[in-house]
Amino acid sequence: MRYMAVSIAAFVVSGLVAPSLALGQQPTPKPKLTATPGSVFPDRTYMLQLPPRVAMPNPILTENGIPVSGLTISAPGGSVSGTYLISYRSLLRPQVKAVVRATIAGFPVATTTYATPALNVKASENFEWPWMDSQHGTIFAIVAVLALMGFALLTRFNHRH
């Protein structure tokens, strides 16, 4: 019975002490990854928000699970405000959903999405060569054909003698 009372008392005390210890520990804030207004595909630019005065170790940035290449980061030594500008060139094809993830040691993963645009290619109705429509192009073509015919005739006659 005595051991039962001690066990219950220990359980109650631990229940009271644990929440007060947890108050001193703040959860790690989640970084925020936001596309900048001037970010135009394929050049992508994001703002990465971390807690102020946190030096950011080398982040790993992926698009659809593939690490991006040519990653540049402003203030790589640390930002007083905790805001970093990240830019890279996307290699994704047109019209796909892109999931961008920033993995930074000691922080939860920051994620954002966007859709790559369609190619804005307009097919031409017909293929035109403007120089062929000019008088100069026509005259040049006639003179070139006559010159080649004359050269062929001269070389043919010179071979017989």
Sequence and secondary structure as in RCSB ss.txt:
>XXXX:A:sequence
MRYMAVSIAAFVVSGLVAPSLALGQQPTPKPKLTATPGSVFPDRTYMLQLPPRVAMPNPILTENGIPVSGLTISA
PGGSVSGTYLISYRSLLRPQVKAVVRATIAGFPVATTTYATPALNVKASENFEWPWMDSQHGTIFAIVAVLALMG
FALLTRFNHRH
>XXXX:A:secstr
 HHHHHHHHHHHHHHHHHHHHHHT       EEEE TT BTTEEEEEEE  TTB     EEEETTEE SS EESS
TT BSS EEEEEEE    SS EEEEEEE TTS  EEEEEE         SS   GGGSSHHHHHHHHHHHHHHHH
HHHHHHHHHH 
